């Protein structure tokens, strides 16, 4: 783990831990030269079974995000590849996840749900409009950040893939990912829908807000 107060790459000072998952830890860091806060995602070699495979996936994820520019997507600003760990420096997103909001406050207002759904449909449409289209594949409350200004940001592109053919299905290993019980908004019946004709309710698949 990164030491609180340590300096990474000569410019990112680690302030505190803000989250962790199965194989990564996310820290809040300050670039003191630019006087700006960033989030740093750390994946350690000793924390995963096959570090090189995981690292290749992370490189693909960061390369994908670097090509994108949308207000509901995080920006990747730096990648630090070291022998024992892989670090991704990205936007620090203030606020809480939709999962946290549901746990703390219960069902959300219809007005907010419709507003968030429209913005999620917009960002999914943006991803699908890329060449080749990008399929997100893991839409769930934990991956939707609610910012204080009312905007939403879609995070965690670890399972996202570029769509390279209509016949890509289970045997390609592209459909059987994501989170159990959450059916990605951009796939239906093992096929991907790229027509842009989703209505607001379909943007959540089986998710209930």
RODO-2510 file (C-alpha; in nm, 4 decimals, decimal comma):
residues 209
     n   res          X          Y          Z
     1     x     0,0000     0,0000     0,0000
     2     x     0,1047     0,3583    -0,0590
     3     x     0,2216     0,5404     0,2509
     4     x     0,0174     0,8423     0,3555
     5     x     0,2300     1,1514     0,3054
     6     x     0,4615     0,9844     0,0538
     7     x     0,5452     1,1464    -0,2804
     8     x     0,4751     0,9464    -0,5961
     9     x     0,6656     1,0155    -0,9161
    10     x     0,8075     1,3278    -0,7579
    11     x     0,4787     1,5205    -0,7728
    12     x     0,1766     1,3352    -0,6277
    13     x     0,1508     1,3548    -0,2478
    14     x    -0,0706     1,0817    -0,1009
    15     x    -0,3284     1,2370     0,1339
    16     x    -0,5517     0,9451     0,2358
    17     x    -0,7242     0,6277     0,1204
    18     x    -1,0693     0,6862    -0,0298
    19     x    -1,1711     0,3366    -0,1398
    20     x    -1,0645    -0,0173    -0,2170
    21     x    -1,1824    -0,3163    -0,4153
    22     x    -1,0839    -0,6757    -0,4727
    23     x    -0,7452    -0,5986    -0,6256
    24     x    -0,6959    -0,2236    -0,6007
    25     x    -0,6811     0,0663    -0,3579
    26     x    -0,7754     0,4240    -0,4479
    27     x    -0,6067     0,7211    -0,2820
    28     x    -0,6651     1,0940    -0,2792
    29     x    -0,3474     1,2715    -0,3866
    30     x    -0,2363     1,6302    -0,4343
    31     x    -0,0201     1,7558    -0,7166
    32     x     0,1430     2,0346    -0,5185
    33     x     0,3002     2,1904    -0,8274
    34     x    -0,0406     2,2366    -0,9923
    35     x    -0,2341     2,2695    -0,6639
    36     x    -0,4862     2,0117    -0,7835
    37     x    -0,6259     1,6939    -0,6306
    38     x    -0,6289     1,3635    -0,8165
    39     x    -0,7319     1,0057    -0,7456
    40     x    -0,4623     0,7386    -0,7723
    41     x    -0,5652     0,3768    -0,8274
    42     x    -0,3004     0,1289    -0,7147
    43     x    -0,2818    -0,2365    -0,8191
    44     x     0,0014    -0,4243    -0,6520
    45     x     0,1796    -0,7250    -0,7962
    46     x     0,1491    -0,9183    -0,4696
    47     x    -0,2260    -0,8505    -0,4544
    48     x    -0,3323    -1,0374    -0,7703
    49     x    -0,2779    -1,3895    -0,9039
    50     x    -0,1526    -1,2986    -1,2501
    51     x    -0,0141    -0,9465    -1,2362
    52     x     0,0961    -0,9298    -1,6004
    53     x    -0,2497    -1,0266    -1,7289
    54     x    -0,4145    -0,7760    -1,4945
    55     x    -0,1671    -0,5072    -1,5986
    56     x    -0,2415    -0,5669    -1,9662
    57     x    -0,6118    -0,5222    -1,8900
    58     x    -0,5399    -0,1984    -1,7009
    59     x    -0,3279    -0,0666    -1,9884
    60     x    -0,6142    -0,1411    -2,2290
    61     x    -0,8600     0,0333    -1,9933
    62     x    -0,6457     0,3467    -1,9597
    63     x    -0,5730     0,3632    -2,3328
    64     x    -0,9463     0,3419    -2,3989
    65     x    -1,0318     0,6213    -2,1546
    66     x    -0,7524     0,8478    -2,2781
    67     x    -0,9256     0,8647    -2,6161
    68     x    -1,2566     0,9755    -2,4657
    69     x    -1,3830     1,3168    -2,3592
    70     x    -1,7240     1,3469    -2,1965
    71     x    -1,8470     1,5288    -1,8822
    72     x    -1,9779     1,1980    -1,7408
    73     x    -1,6470     1,0119    -1,7813
    74     x    -1,3293     1,0454    -1,5708
    75     x    -1,0109     1,1768    -1,7328
    76     x    -0,6896     0,9728    -1,7111
    77     x    -0,3929     1,2048    -1,6635
    78     x    -0,1015     0,9734    -1,5883
    79     x     0,0025     0,6075    -1,5757
    80     x     0,2942     0,4960    -1,3581
    81     x     0,4242     0,1457    -1,4318
    82     x     0,6606     0,0124    -1,1653
    83     x     0,8027    -0,3352    -1,1031
    84     x     0,5768    -0,4160    -0,8087
    85     x     0,2704    -0,2040    -0,8827
    86     x     0,0676    -0,0222    -1,1473
    87     x    -0,0716     0,3239    -1,0743
    88     x    -0,3408     0,5148    -1,2620
    89     x    -0,3803     0,8881    -1,1934
    90     x    -0,7277     1,0145    -1,2782
    91     x    -0,9884     1,2761    -1,1923
    92     x    -1,0875     1,2879    -0,8280
    93     x    -1,4671     1,2770    -0,8327
    94     x    -1,6315     1,4459    -0,5354
    95     x    -1,9524     1,2939    -0,4073
    96     x    -2,0840     0,9450    -0,3379
    97     x    -2,1911     0,6499    -0,5458
    98     x    -2,5571     0,5836    -0,6181
    99     x    -2,5150     0,2641    -0,4152
   100     x    -2,4179     0,4687    -0,1085
   101     x    -2,7086     0,7086    -0,1647
   102     x    -2,9542     0,4179    -0,1817
   103     x    -2,8115     0,2601     0,1332
   104     x    -2,8221     0,5847     0,3310
   105     x    -3,1398     0,7502     0,2002
   106     x    -3,3412     0,4768     0,0300
   107     x    -3,5400     0,5299    -0,2895
   108     x    -3,4507     0,8467    -0,4774
   109     x    -3,6931     1,1049    -0,6112
   110     x    -3,8452     1,0477    -0,9535
   111     x    -3,7077     1,3831    -1,0687
   112     x    -3,3485     1,2864    -0,9838
   113     x    -3,3805     0,9360    -1,1253
   114     x    -3,5034     1,0683    -1,4602
   115     x    -3,2268     1,3311    -1,4678
   116     x    -2,9554     1,0742    -1,3910
   117     x    -3,1007     0,8243    -1,6391
   118     x    -3,0947     1,0807    -1,9199
   119     x    -2,7312     1,1598    -1,8492
   120     x    -2,6384     0,7923    -1,8360
   121     x    -2,8164     0,7331    -2,1658
   122     x    -2,6202     1,0243    -2,3081
   123     x    -2,2840     0,8842    -2,1999
   124     x    -2,3749     0,5340    -2,3213
   125     x    -2,4742     0,6850    -2,6541
   126     x    -2,1380     0,8622    -2,6671
   127     x    -1,9534     0,5346    -2,5983
   128     x    -2,1563     0,3512    -2,8625
   129     x    -2,0813     0,6246    -3,1166
   130     x    -1,7062     0,5618    -3,1020
   131     x    -1,5293     0,3761    -3,3821
   132     x    -1,5274     0,0954    -3,2872
   133     x    -1,8153     0,1302    -3,0390
   134     x    -1,7302     0,0835    -2,6707
   135     x    -1,9527    -0,1476    -2,4644
   136     x    -1,9467    -0,0565    -2,0946
   137     x    -2,0927    -0,3862    -1,9589
   138     x    -2,1065    -0,3142    -1,5845
   139     x    -2,3842    -0,0645    -1,5168
   140     x    -2,4749    -0,0743    -1,1477
   141     x    -2,5284     0,1777    -0,8635
   142     x    -2,1738     0,1275    -0,7279
   143     x    -2,0293     0,2492    -1,0605
   144     x    -2,2405     0,5653    -1,0825
   145     x    -2,0930     0,8632    -0,8964
   146     x    -2,3277     1,1452    -0,7930
   147     x    -2,1477     1,4783    -0,7877
   148     x    -2,2500     1,7692    -0,5623
   149     x    -2,3482     1,9752    -0,8697
   150     x    -2,6072     1,7123    -0,9692
   151     x    -2,4085     1,5546    -1,2509
   152     x    -2,3218     1,1852    -1,2704
   153     x    -1,9953     1,0164    -1,3651
   154     x    -1,9605     0,6584    -1,4855
   155     x    -1,6566     0,4853    -1,3332
   156     x    -1,4740     0,1506    -1,3494
   157     x    -1,4075     0,0538    -1,7100
   158     x    -1,2312    -0,2696    -1,6185
   159     x    -1,4790    -0,4855    -1,8124
   160     x    -1,5472    -0,2417    -2,0996
   161     x    -1,4592    -0,3659    -2,4478
   162     x    -1,4514    -0,2360    -2,8015
   163     x    -1,7265    -0,3938    -3,0119
   164     x    -1,5840    -0,5494    -3,3283
   165     x    -1,8690    -0,7471    -3,4771
   166     x    -2,2395    -0,8244    -3,4351
   167     x    -2,1756    -1,1948    -3,3867
   168     x    -1,9556    -1,1485    -3,0795
   169     x    -2,1332    -1,3514    -2,8138
   170     x    -2,0748    -1,5936    -2,5247
   171     x    -1,8073    -1,7923    -2,7054
   172     x    -1,6032    -1,4720    -2,7470
   173     x    -1,5948    -1,4158    -2,3727
   174     x    -1,7439    -1,0704    -2,4218
   175     x    -2,0940    -1,1225    -2,2820
   176     x    -2,0362    -1,3174    -1,9631
   177     x    -1,8827    -1,0379    -1,7563
   178     x    -2,0041    -0,7614    -1,5306
   179     x    -2,1692    -0,8044    -1,1921
   180     x    -2,4141    -1,0802    -1,1043
   181     x    -2,7756    -0,9519    -1,0813
   182     x    -2,6939    -0,6357    -1,2767
   183     x    -2,7686    -0,6627    -1,6469
   184     x    -2,5680    -0,4064    -1,8422
   185     x    -2,7777    -0,1432    -2,0155
   186     x    -2,5905    -0,1824    -2,3410
   187     x    -2,6540    -0,5544    -2,3964
   188     x    -2,9664    -0,7641    -2,4429
   189     x    -3,0001    -1,1411    -2,4935
   190     x    -2,6265    -1,1891    -2,5587
   191     x    -2,6359    -0,9281    -2,8380
   192     x    -2,5364    -0,5647    -2,8176
   193     x    -2,7772    -0,2856    -2,9013
   194     x    -2,5998     0,0057    -3,0682
   195     x    -2,8930     0,1739    -3,2400
   196     x    -2,9163     0,4584    -2,9864
   197     x    -3,2898     0,3984    -2,9548
   198     x    -3,2966     0,3312    -2,5774
   199     x    -3,5599     0,5111    -2,3795
   200     x    -3,4922     0,6330    -2,0261
   201     x    -3,6238     0,3235    -1,8479
   202     x    -3,4246     0,0804    -2,0637
   203     x    -3,1030     0,2536    -1,9647
   204     x    -3,0962     0,0512    -1,6446
   205     x    -3,1779    -0,2984    -1,7670
   206     x    -3,2930    -0,4839    -1,4552
   207     x    -3,1655    -0,2201    -1,2143
   208     x    -3,4159    -0,0684    -0,9746
   209     x    -3,3490     0,2778    -0,8406
***
